[in-house]
Amino acid sequence: MLEGTRVLIIDDMPAIVEMLSEFLKLNGCEVFKAYTGLEGMKILDAERIDIVLADVKLPDINGVSLLEKIKLKDPTIPVIMVTGYLEPDVIISSMKKGASDFILKPIEFDKLWLSLLRAKREKELLGENLKNHQSLEDKKKIMLLNRELQNRIKELTAMYRIATRFNAIKVGEDVFEKVLEVTRDVFEGRSVAYYTVDMDSKEIIPFKVMGEKEKMEKRIFLNGHLAKDQNVSEKYVELDELLLVPVLIKKECIGFLGLEKKDKTKEKTLSEDVFLLKLIAENASVQIENMMLYESLFESLMQTLNSLIISINRRDAYTQGHCQRVAKLSLRVATLMGIPECERHGLELVGPIHDLGKIGIPDSILLKPGRLTEEEYELMKKHPVFGEEILSRFDLLLKEARLVRYHHERYDGKGYPDHLSSDEIPIGARILAVCDSYDAMVTDRPYRKGMTREEALMEVKRCSGTQFDPEVVEAFLEIISGEEKSSQNWYA
C-alpha cells in the first residue's frame, strides 16, 4: 500500500533515522535521509518527495519553522511531525500550519503505518485538487481531512491534559477523588464514579461519585467472567446511561471507572469516549498501585516508630501522656483554623511523637527530679534536632521531620534550635508550640506543681505575638473556651 512512496526522514538522531529507514524500506518505500533542516530542504530542492517525517527539535531550525518552509515550497507534501514530548502549543501551532499528523517517541510502527497511509491519501487528494481546480467533490474530501485533523488535535490535547493532571497528584492526596476530577474535566462535567468489585455477589459497588448520584450510585450486576478475562483490558461495559471500563493492576481487575453517557451517543462518539476513558483508567491504575505500595511502606514505617515511642514511654511515663494530649489538642486547633488536609495529616502523625528526640537524652537529665543546670538544659534543648535526625532518615517523613525540629521555635525568633520567626516556622510547628507549652504548664512534674488552667491561659495570652502566633492562640483559646462551656477537662 506504500510501495513506491518517496519518504524524506529529517532527524538529528542517526539511530532513529536508521530504524525508520529500515521500516519504510520493508514497506516498499524509497527513503531519503537528512540530519538537519538545511539538509532536508536541499533534498526537497533536488528530489520529488511524497511524504516528510520531521523531528520537532532539530539542531539548526525549529520543527514548526521547517514545516512552514516545506509548505511554502510545496503545499501538497504531507508532513508528519515526530516528537518525544506532548506539547499542546507546539501541536496546535503545527496543525494550524499544515502538519498532517503527530507521532510520539518511542515510535509505535502500527500507528506510524496508519499515519503514512493517511498522509499518502492526503497527498493524492491535494494533487487531484490542484489538477481539477478545486472541484466540489475534492473540497468535500479536504473538509473531511481537516475535520479529522481537528479531531486529532482535540484528542492529543486531551491526552496531554490527562498526563499532566496525573503527574501532579501528590503522595497523601485522595487518589480516587483526583481520578474522578480528571475524568470530569476531560468529559466536560459529565457525572463519573469509581466502583469496587464484589466477586462474591458478582456486582460492582459505587465507592466514590461526582455528579448526579441518582445515575451513578447503583449496584450493578456483571457477568463474573469479565473480571477474570485475560483480555479484560480490551473490553468495556455499555449500559443504558453508563459506560464502564476496568481498572487493572497486573492484569487483575480491581475496579471500574464509570462515565455518564451522552444522550443518543453516536458510534463514533462512543468510540472516542471509550478511548479516553481507558486512557484515564490506565493512568489511574498506576496511581492506585503507587498508593497501595505507599500505604504498605507507611504502615511498616509507623511500626518502626511505634517501637521507638514505646522505648521512650518506658523511660519517662510523662512523655507518653503529654504527647498524646498535645497531639489531640493540636489537631483540633488545626481543624478550627482550616489548615489544609495535608498539614493536618502531618500534625496527626507527628503529634504523638514530637518528643521522639528525647530518646537521645541521658536518663540522668531526662528523669532528673529537680531543676536542670544550664549545661543540662542546653543538652535537653537538642531533643528537637535528635528527633528530626531520626525521622529524616525516612524519605517519606522529611516534611514531618521539620515539624519535630521546629516545635520549640518562637514567633519572635528567640526559640531554638534555628531561631526562626513568624511565617518562617511551619504552621504545624506553631500549633504544636502553643499546645505543647500549655500542656507542660498545667501538668505536675517531680520538681514543680502544675499551674491552674486559668494561670496557664493567662500565660498563653501574655505570650501571644512574642512566643506564640496570635492566630494560633486565638483558635486555641476558642477550643479551651468550648471545653469550659461543656465542662470537659482533659487534665482533670
TORGUFI-830811 format. One line per field, with one value per residue (C-alpha): residue in three letters; chain; x negated, z, y negated. Coordinates in pm, 1 decimal, m for minus. Example, Ala and Ser with C-alpha at 12.3 -4.5 7.8 and 13.67 -1.06 7.14 Angstrom:
<rs>
rest <- [ALA/SER] $
kette <- [A/A] $
c1 <- [m1230.0/m1367.0] $
c3 <- [780.0/714.0] $
c2 <- [450.0/106.0] $
</rs>
This chain:
<rs>
rest <- [MET/LEU/GLU/GLY/THR/ARG/VAL/LEU/ILE/ILE/ASP/ASP/MET/PRO/ALA/ILE/VAL/GLU/MET/LEU/SER/GLU/PHE/LEU/LYS/LEU/ASN/GLY/CYS/GLU/VAL/PHE/LYS/ALA/TYR/THR/GLY/LEU/GLU/GLY/MET/LYS/ILE/LEU/ASP/ALA/GLU/ARG/ILE/ASP/ILE/VAL/LEU/ALA/ASP/VAL/LYS/LEU/PRO/ASP/ILE/ASN/GLY/VAL/SER/LEU/LEU/GLU/LYS/ILE/LYS/LEU/LYS/ASP/PRO/THR/ILE/PRO/VAL/ILE/MET/VAL/THR/GLY/TYR/LEU/GLU/PRO/ASP/VAL/ILE/ILE/SER/SER/MET/LYS/LYS/GLY/ALA/SER/ASP/PHE/ILE/LEU/LYS/PRO/ILE/GLU/PHE/ASP/LYS/LEU/TRP/LEU/SER/LEU/LEU/ARG/ALA/LYS/ARG/GLU/LYS/GLU/LEU/LEU/GLY/GLU/ASN/LEU/LYS/ASN/HIS/GLN/SER/LEU/GLU/ASP/LYS/LYS/LYS/ILE/MET/LEU/LEU/ASN/ARG/GLU/LEU/GLN/ASN/ARG/ILE/LYS/GLU/LEU/THR/ALA/MET/TYR/ARG/ILE/ALA/THR/ARG/PHE/ASN/ALA/ILE/LYS/VAL/GLY/GLU/ASP/VAL/PHE/GLU/LYS/VAL/LEU/GLU/VAL/THR/ARG/ASP/VAL/PHE/GLU/GLY/ARG/SER/VAL/ALA/TYR/TYR/THR/VAL/ASP/MET/ASP/SER/LYS/GLU/ILE/ILE/PRO/PHE/LYS/VAL/MET/GLY/GLU/LYS/GLU/LYS/MET/GLU/LYS/ARG/ILE/PHE/LEU/ASN/GLY/HIS/LEU/ALA/LYS/ASP/GLN/ASN/VAL/SER/GLU/LYS/TYR/VAL/GLU/LEU/ASP/GLU/LEU/LEU/LEU/VAL/PRO/VAL/LEU/ILE/LYS/LYS/GLU/CYS/ILE/GLY/PHE/LEU/GLY/LEU/GLU/LYS/LYS/ASP/LYS/THR/LYS/GLU/LYS/THR/LEU/SER/GLU/ASP/VAL/PHE/LEU/LEU/LYS/LEU/ILE/ALA/GLU/ASN/ALA/SER/VAL/GLN/ILE/GLU/ASN/MET/MET/LEU/TYR/GLU/SER/LEU/PHE/GLU/SER/LEU/MET/GLN/THR/LEU/ASN/SER/LEU/ILE/ILE/SER/ILE/ASN/ARG/ARG/ASP/ALA/TYR/THR/GLN/GLY/HIS/CYS/GLN/ARG/VAL/ALA/LYS/LEU/SER/LEU/ARG/VAL/ALA/THR/LEU/MET/GLY/ILE/PRO/GLU/CYS/GLU/ARG/HIS/GLY/LEU/GLU/LEU/VAL/GLY/PRO/ILE/HIS/ASP/LEU/GLY/LYS/ILE/GLY/ILE/PRO/ASP/SER/ILE/LEU/LEU/LYS/PRO/GLY/ARG/LEU/THR/GLU/GLU/GLU/TYR/GLU/LEU/MET/LYS/LYS/HIS/PRO/VAL/PHE/GLY/GLU/GLU/ILE/LEU/SER/ARG/PHE/ASP/LEU/LEU/LEU/LYS/GLU/ALA/ARG/LEU/VAL/ARG/TYR/HIS/HIS/GLU/ARG/TYR/ASP/GLY/LYS/GLY/TYR/PRO/ASP/HIS/LEU/SER/SER/ASP/GLU/ILE/PRO/ILE/GLY/ALA/ARG/ILE/LEU/ALA/VAL/CYS/ASP/SER/TYR/ASP/ALA/MET/VAL/THR/ASP/ARG/PRO/TYR/ARG/LYS/GLY/MET/THR/ARG/GLU/GLU/ALA/LEU/MET/GLU/VAL/LYS/ARG/CYS/SER/GLY/THR/GLN/PHE/ASP/PRO/GLU/VAL/VAL/GLU/ALA/PHE/LEU/GLU/ILE/ILE/SER/GLY/GLU/GLU/LYS/SER/SER/GLN/ASN/TRP/TYR/ALA] $
kette <- [A/A/A/A/A/A/A/A/A/A/A/A/A/A/A/A/A/A/A/A/A/A/A/A/A/A/A/A/A/A/A/A/A/A/A/A/A/A/A/A/A/A/A/A/A/A/A/A/A/A/A/A/A/A/A/A/A/A/A/A/A/A/A/A/A/A/A/A/A/A/A/A/A/A/A/A/A/A/A/A/A/A/A/A/A/A/A/A/A/A/A/A/A/A/A/A/A/A/A/A/A/A/A/A/A/A/A/A/A/A/A/A/A/A/A/A/A/A/A/A/A/A/A/A/A/A/A/A/A/A/A/A/A/A/A/A/A/A/A/A/A/A/A/A/A/A/A/A/A/A/A/A/A/A/A/A/A/A/A/A/A/A/A/A/A/A/A/A/A/A/A/A/A/A/A/A/A/A/A/A/A/A/A/A/A/A/A/A/A/A/A/A/A/A/A/A/A/A/A/A/A/A/A/A/A/A/A/A/A/A/A/A/A/A/A/A/A/A/A/A/A/A/A/A/A/A/A/A/A/A/A/A/A/A/A/A/A/A/A/A/A/A/A/A/A/A/A/A/A/A/A/A/A/A/A/A/A/A/A/A/A/A/A/A/A/A/A/A/A/A/A/A/A/A/A/A/A/A/A/A/A/A/A/A/A/A/A/A/A/A/A/A/A/A/A/A/A/A/A/A/A/A/A/A/A/A/A/A/A/A/A/A/A/A/A/A/A/A/A/A/A/A/A/A/A/A/A/A/A/A/A/A/A/A/A/A/A/A/A/A/A/A/A/A/A/A/A/A/A/A/A/A/A/A/A/A/A/A/A/A/A/A/A/A/A/A/A/A/A/A/A/A/A/A/A/A/A/A/A/A/A/A/A/A/A/A/A/A/A/A/A/A/A/A/A/A/A/A/A/A/A/A/A/A/A/A/A/A/A/A/A/A/A/A/A/A/A/A/A/A/A/A/A/A/A/A/A/A/A/A/A/A/A/A/A/A/A/A/A/A/A/A/A/A/A/A/A/A/A/A/A/A/A/A/A/A/A/A/A/A/A/A/A/A/A/A/A/A/A/A/A/A/A/A/A/A/A/A/A/A/A/A/A/A/A/A/A/A/A/A/A/A] $
c1 <- [0.0/m302.9/m509.4/m695.9/m625.0/m921.5/m972.3/m1218.7/m1328.1/m1466.0/m1602.2/m1930.6/m1949.5/m2111.6/m1964.7/m1611.0/m1679.8/m1811.7/m1522.9/m1263.7/m1453.9/m1450.4/m1076.8/m995.0/m1210.3/m1034.2/m708.0/m841.4/m919.6/m1209.8/m1389.8/m1586.3/m1776.0/m1864.8/m2004.0/m1935.7/m1662.3/m1904.8/m1994.8/m1626.4/m1545.5/m1834.0/m1688.0/m1343.8/m1501.5/m1664.3/m1411.2/m1037.9/m923.0/m580.7/m590.3/m820.5/m884.1/m1036.3/m1152.1/m1009.5/m1351.8/m1640.5/m1987.8/m1960.8/m1589.4/m1270.4/m1046.8/m746.8/m956.0/m1077.2/m714.5/m633.6/m924.1/m814.5/m452.9/m564.7/m774.9/m506.0/m173.0/m83.5/m363.2/m221.7/m447.4/m427.1/m586.9/m782.9/m829.9/m929.6/m701.7/m334.7/m340.8/10.3/m113.3/m350.1/m84.2/179.8/m66.0/m188.3/162.6/261.6/m39.0/46.7/m106.7/67.1/16.6/m193.4/m390.1/m524.1/m859.3/m913.6/m753.0/m478.3/m508.9/m142.7/m43.1/m317.5/m195.2/161.8/34.3/m167.4/138.1/342.6/60.8/34.9/410.9/386.0/108.6/326.2/626.9/425.6/268.8/608.9/732.9/471.6/532.0/907.6/907.7/1065.7/1372.9/1664.6/1600.6/1238.8/1339.0/1558.0/1268.1/1038.4/1304.5/1319.1/941.1/947.2/1217.3/1004.3/707.7/916.4/1033.7/672.0/572.8/857.5/751.7/384.9/478.5/696.5/411.8/174.0/422.2/467.0/92.2/27.4/303.4/197.2/m168.3/m59.4/101.3/m96.7/m159.1/114.7/382.8/710.7/622.4/980.9/1107.4/829.0/909.3/1272.2/1175.3/956.6/1235.3/1495.2/1255.3/1182.4/1550.7/1669.2/1859.8/2038.0/2113.0/1840.4/1784.7/1531.9/1668.7/1517.4/1571.6/1754.8/1667.6/1895.5/2212.8/2081.0/2156.7/1970.2/2040.2/2007.2/1710.9/1688.1/1920.6/1904.2/2210.8/2565.8/2567.9/2902.8/2747.9/2416.6/2488.3/2622.4/2500.7/2453.4/2460.3/2193.7/2105.3/1826.6/1608.8/1540.4/1321.1/1128.1/1090.3/724.5/825.8/1029.1/818.6/977.5/1332.2/1579.7/1937.1/2211.1/2534.7/2836.0/2694.0/2345.0/2013.3/1770.9/1405.1/1198.5/909.6/634.0/325.7/104.8/393.3/624.8/942.6/957.0/1246.8/1429.8/1430.6/1781.4/1892.1/2238.9/2320.1/2435.0/2795.3/2820.8/2447.6/2326.9/2095.0/1800.9/1856.8/1881.7/1550.5/1382.7/1528.1/1405.5/1055.3/1017.4/1181.9/942.8/650.2/762.8/814.5/457.8/316.1/545.2/419.7/60.2/160.6/368.9/84.6/m156.9/89.6/111.9/m267.9/m294.9/m39.4/m217.5/m552.8/m398.0/m244.7/m583.0/m743.1/m488.7/m551.2/m920.1/m843.0/m596.5/m874.5/m1086.1/m794.8/m741.6/m1108.6/m1066.7/m745.7/m912.8/m1183.2/m952.3/m579.3/m515.8/m619.7/m352.9/m54.8/m193.9/m246.0/97.7/273.6/71.5/148.0/525.6/536.5/314.0/536.1/846.2/678.3/562.6/914.2/1068.2/811.9/899.3/541.6/504.8/566.4/203.8/88.1/341.2/220.9/m135.0/m23.0/177.0/m137.5/m391.5/m184.6/m223.1/m598.8/m700.6/m929.8/m1086.4/m1430.1/m1424.3/m1546.2/m1886.2/m1879.1/m2054.0/m1832.6/m2027.6/m1882.3/m1550.3/m1441.5/m1607.9/m1362.9/m1498.2/m1561.3/m1819.7/m2150.3/m2233.8/m2453.2/m2183.6/m1918.2/m2136.1/m2157.5/m1780.2/m1724.1/m1881.8/m1593.5/m1411.3/m1728.1/m1766.0/m1401.4/m1445.5/m1758.3/m1560.7/m1259.4/m1461.0/m1619.9/m1284.2/m1229.9/m851.5/m874.2/m1105.0/m826.2/m705.1/m1063.7/m1064.3/m767.7/m960.5/m1269.0/m1076.0/m817.7/m1024.2/m1079.2/m922.8/m713.6/m957.4/m1264.0/m1400.8/m1331.7/m1553.3/m1727.9/m1730.9/m1581.0/m1312.7/m1032.5/m677.7/m586.1/m933.3/m804.1/m568.3/m209.6/m203.3/m504.5/m343.4/m33.0/m242.7/m431.2/m113.0/41.6/m290.3/m357.7/m3.6/m12.1/m355.1/m223.7/89.6/m64.1/m262.3/m631.6/m855.1/m1021.7/m711.6/m332.7/m135.1/40.0/415.8/596.0/666.7/299.6/184.0/436.9/323.9/m35.9/63.2/243.1/m52.6/m289.4/m67.9/m271.7/m603.9/m640.0/m322.9/m148.0/153.5/383.3/297.0/355.5/696.5/803.2/654.9/845.1/1167.8/1112.6/1042.4/1339.2/1562.6/1436.5/1519.8/1875.5/1922.1/1749.9/1490.6/1144.2/869.7/639.4/862.4] $
c3 <- [0.0/47.5/m237.4/m436.8/m185.8/m161.8/204.7/346.0/710.4/891.9/1240.3/1415.8/1581.4/1344.9/1534.6/1482.3/1114.3/1054.2/1241.1/1041.2/719.7/769.1/845.5/539.8/309.0/432.1/323.8/m23.3/25.4/m131.7/156.7/173.0/489.9/641.7/985.7/982.1/845.4/589.1/454.4/430.1/228.0/m13.1/m75.7/m132.8/m393.2/m574.9/m541.5/m575.5/m222.2/m135.3/249.1/506.6/855.7/1054.7/1415.6/1613.0/1758.2/1512.8/1573.6/1316.7/1291.4/1489.8/1351.2/1318.3/1118.6/893.9/842.0/720.9/473.9/333.5/292.0/121.8/m118.1/m193.1/m5.1/m133.9/61.4/382.9/686.5/982.0/1292.8/1529.1/1893.9/2230.0/2429.9/2420.4/2397.4/2324.6/2199.8/1951.4/1840.5/1782.4/1607.9/1382.7/1290.4/1204.4/974.7/790.3/975.5/872.5/1198.1/1513.6/1607.1/1961.8/2051.3/2122.7/1783.6/1753.5/1398.8/1358.7/1432.6/1201.7/921.7/956.3/966.0/645.3/471.3/568.5/453.8/119.6/68.7/166.7/m91.8/m358.9/m269.6/m265.5/m601.2/m751.5/m600.7/m785.9/m1111.1/m1100.9/m988.7/m651.0/m771.6/m528.8/m462.0/m375.4/m142.9/48.6/77.5/202.6/455.1/583.6/619.1/803.9/1035.4/1105.8/1183.3/1420.2/1599.4/1622.8/1781.7/2031.6/2113.2/2162.9/2379.7/2598.9/2629.1/2739.5/2999.5/3138.7/3166.0/3322.6/3582.9/3689.1/3715.4/3953.4/4205.2/4531.0/4789.6/5053.4/4828.4/4772.2/4451.6/4377.3/4412.6/4184.4/3924.4/3916.8/3897.8/3592.5/3431.0/3481.4/3342.1/3026.5/2971.2/3039.5/3363.9/3298.6/3606.4/3696.1/3955.4/4075.1/4151.8/4350.2/4253.3/4479.1/4329.6/4574.6/4458.7/4103.4/4147.7/4122.2/4403.9/4390.3/4602.6/4511.8/4292.6/4139.6/3968.7/3962.4/4236.9/4125.7/3796.7/3935.5/4283.3/4172.4/4248.3/3906.0/3832.6/3590.6/3442.4/3658.9/3361.9/3282.0/3587.3/3521.5/3144.2/3040.7/2769.0/3005.5/2910.0/2563.5/2699.5/2827.2/2954.2/2799.5/2995.0/2926.9/3099.1/3187.7/3028.5/3234.7/3174.7/3403.4/3616.1/3611.8/3821.6/3683.9/3458.8/3758.6/3765.6/4091.3/3999.6/3726.5/3612.9/3519.1/3293.2/3229.7/2861.5/2636.7/2520.0/2190.0/2177.7/1822.5/1747.4/1671.0/1987.7/2191.0/2046.6/2141.2/2492.8/2538.7/2416.9/2657.2/2949.5/2903.4/2892.0/3224.0/3372.2/3273.7/3446.1/3746.2/3787.8/3817.9/4081.5/4278.3/4273.7/4395.7/4672.3/4780.9/4787.1/4978.6/5239.0/5287.2/5328.3/5556.3/5780.9/5813.9/5892.6/6163.9/6329.2/6348.6/6500.2/6748.0/6873.5/6941.5/7115.3/7342.5/7439.7/7534.9/7729.4/7934.1/8031.7/8103.2/8163.1/8149.7/7782.4/7678.7/7828.8/7732.3/7364.8/7325.7/7477.7/7268.8/6953.0/7012.1/7104.2/6810.7/6562.8/6699.2/6668.9/6313.8/6214.7/6359.6/6173.0/5848.3/5755.9/5452.1/5493.1/5414.9/5702.2/5940.0/5831.6/5923.5/6267.7/6323.4/6252.0/6436.0/6738.5/6928.3/6852.3/6863.0/7160.4/6984.1/7015.0/7394.1/7323.7/7280.8/7620.9/7910.3/8193.3/8441.4/8267.0/8132.3/8467.1/8698.5/8982.0/9028.3/8803.6/8529.7/8533.7/8247.8/8084.1/8125.9/7981.0/7674.4/7612.0/7665.7/7402.2/7145.8/7155.2/6858.0/6648.5/6759.4/6667.9/6322.5/6264.4/6338.5/6118.6/5829.3/5776.4/5622.8/5290.8/5339.2/5654.9/5551.7/5578.4/5913.3/6042.8/6008.1/6248.1/6509.6/6466.8/6489.8/6764.7/7014.7/6785.3/6895.2/6692.5/6779.6/6670.4/7019.8/7020.4/6933.1/6753.9/6448.6/6580.8/6309.6/6338.2/6220.0/5892.3/5864.5/6114.3/5955.7/6070.3/6220.8/6437.9/6550.9/6660.1/6840.5/7024.1/7184.4/7272.8/7395.7/7622.9/7763.2/7847.9/8010.5/8224.6/8357.5/8438.2/8751.4/8729.4/9002.5/9058.3/9047.0/9068.1/8755.4/8709.7/8725.8/8393.3/8444.9/8518.9/8211.5/7987.9/8115.1/8030.5/7678.0/7622.5/7759.2/7514.9/7210.4/6948.0/7120.0/7191.3/7007.3/6675.5/6760.7/6513.8/6669.0/7018.1/6912.8/6781.8/7085.3/7328.4/7139.7/7178.8/7553.3/7597.7/7431.8/7675.6/7972.1/7846.4/7802.7/8136.6/7954.4/8106.5/7959.9/8251.2/8544.8] $
c2 <- [0.0/m225.5/m78.8/m342.0/m620.9/m858.4/m948.1/m1202.2/m1147.1/m1454.9/m1375.2/m1453.9/m1110.2/m855.8/m559.1/m692.7/m765.0/m412.3/m249.1/m445.3/m383.6/m4.8/m6.7/m218.1/m4.3/309.6/143.8/69.6/m298.6/m487.1/m658.8/m987.4/m1085.6/m1422.9/m1508.9/m1884.9/m2108.8/m2258.9/m1913.1/m1829.8/m2143.0/m2066.3/m1719.4/m1872.8/m2104.9/m1812.8/m1529.4/m1464.0/m1380.1/m1237.5/m1247.5/m1410.9/m1269.4/m1559.5/m1576.7/m1872.0/m1961.9/m1990.0/m2135.9/m2415.5/m2500.7/m2464.6/m2188.8/m2421.3/m2671.2/m2387.7/m2284.6/m2637.6/m2629.3/m2292.3/m2406.6/m2728.4/m2524.3/m2263.6/m2271.3/m1922.4/m1746.8/m1595.0/m1648.5/m1408.8/m1560.1/m1330.3/m1429.7/m1285.2/m1517.4/m1612.1/m1993.2/m2129.7/m2468.2/m2303.2/m2054.9/m2321.8/m2554.9/m2272.6/m2159.7/m2515.4/m2541.6/m2222.2/m1924.8/m1604.0/m1411.1/m1371.8/m1057.6/m1013.0/m861.3/m574.3/m513.3/m251.5/m119.7/m23.8/m385.4/m513.5/m285.4/m418.3/m774.9/m717.8/m574.6/m880.7/m1109.7/m928.2/m964.7/m1332.0/m1378.8/m1217.7/m1432.5/m1754.0/m1661.3/m1590.8/m1912.9/m2117.0/m1929.8/m1967.6/m2331.9/m2257.9/m2073.8/m2044.4/m1677.2/m1740.4/m2023.1/m1779.6/m1537.4/m1812.9/m1918.4/m1561.8/m1556.9/m1889.9/m1757.6/m1451.9/m1675.0/m1886.4/m1571.2/m1459.8/m1791.9/m1757.8/m1402.0/m1493.4/m1790.6/m1566.8/m1313.9/m1590.1/m1718.5/m1367.1/m1304.8/m1647.5/m1616.4/m1266.6/m1369.4/m1648.4/m1408.6/m1417.6/m1148.9/m1153.0/m1302.5/m1116.3/m928.9/m824.7/m1180.7/m1310.2/m1040.4/m1148.9/m1517.0/m1445.3/m1240.2/m1514.9/m1773.2/m1570.3/m1488.7/m1844.5/m1793.8/m1464.7/m1250.6/m998.3/m727.3/m472.5/m124.5/162.2/526.8/774.6/1114.2/1299.3/1124.3/1061.8/691.5/364.6/121.2/m260.9/m374.4/m744.6/m954.1/m1302.3/m1446.2/m1308.2/m1045.8/m902.1/m790.5/m668.9/m527.3/m191.2/159.0/313.1/684.5/805.8/1142.2/1280.5/1374.8/1008.0/955.1/1277.7/1248.6/1222.5/973.7/758.6/453.0/464.7/466.5/213.5/231.5/22.1/m21.6/m244.4/m553.3/m438.3/m347.9/m136.7/m46.4/179.5/52.9/314.7/381.9/660.1/774.8/811.8/603.7/404.3/176.1/m12.2/m373.5/m484.3/m770.3/m908.9/m855.2/m1135.1/m1116.7/m926.3/m860.7/m803.0/m512.5/m744.4/m947.7/m626.5/m506.4/m834.5/m818.3/m460.1/m552.9/m847.7/m664.1/m371.1/m612.4/m764.6/m415.2/m316.1/m625.1/m566.3/m207.9/m336.4/m592.6/m340.0/m86.6/m357.1/m446.0/m79.9/m49.6/m378.5/m268.8/63.6/m110.1/m371.9/m106.6/64.8/m270.4/m350.8/m15.2/m105.1/m446.4/m297.2/m70.7/m380.3/m554.2/m253.9/m277.5/m646.0/m583.3/m311.4/m559.6/m855.3/m796.8/m1173.1/m1187.6/m935.1/m1117.4/m1457.3/m1369.9/m1212.1/m1513.6/m1760.5/m1560.3/m1563.8/m1930.9/m2033.6/m1852.2/m2027.9/m2368.7/m2290.4/m2182.9/m2500.0/m2712.6/m2534.7/m2449.8/m2218.5/m1846.1/m1756.9/m1985.1/m1825.7/m1482.4/m1585.7/m1701.2/m1382.5/m1182.9/m1397.4/m1497.4/m1166.8/m1153.9/m1520.7/m1445.9/m1145.4/m1307.2/m1258.6/m906.0/m1070.9/m1246.8/m1064.4/m934.4/m1149.2/m1455.7/m1325.5/m1176.2/m1429.4/m1515.8/m1867.8/m2165.6/m2124.5/m2305.5/m2541.9/m2274.2/m2007.7/m2239.1/m2308.3/m1934.4/m1894.3/m2168.1/m1937.1/m1687.7/m1853.1/m1809.8/m1447.3/m1386.5/m1538.1/m1326.6/m1009.4/m1098.7/m1241.1/m900.3/m806.3/m984.9/m967.4/m1180.8/m1465.5/m1725.9/m1588.8/m1589.0/m1970.5/m1995.3/m1799.2/m2021.2/m2348.8/m2282.8/m2486.7/m2785.3/m3116.0/m3358.1/m3641.1/m3441.6/m3372.1/m2999.9/m2703.2/m2537.0/m2771.7/m3099.2/m3108.5/m3362.1/m3429.6/m3254.5/m3100.4/m2844.9/m2585.7/m2634.3/m2283.2/m2364.2/m2692.5/m2498.8/m2236.6/m2513.1/m2653.2/m2315.9/m2173.8/m2472.6/m2475.7/m2104.1/m2141.1/m2429.3/m2255.1/m1915.1/m1824.9/m1738.0/m1587.6/m1925.8/m2150.2/m2151.3/m2237.7/m2573.7/m2606.5/m2622.6/m2993.5/m3068.9/m2876.8/m3053.3/m3392.0/m3294.6/m3183.9/m3515.7/m3710.1/m3537.0/m3591.7/m3776.3/m3702.6/m3331.5/m3226.5/m3301.3/m3524.8/m3342.0/m3007.1/m3148.3/m3278.5/m2936.4/m2761.1/m2983.9/m2917.8/m2542.4/m2573.4/m2806.3/m2548.2/m2283.2/m2505.8/m2556.9/m2182.4/m2108.4/m1894.2/m1882.4/m1664.9/m1745.1/m1658.8] $
</rs>
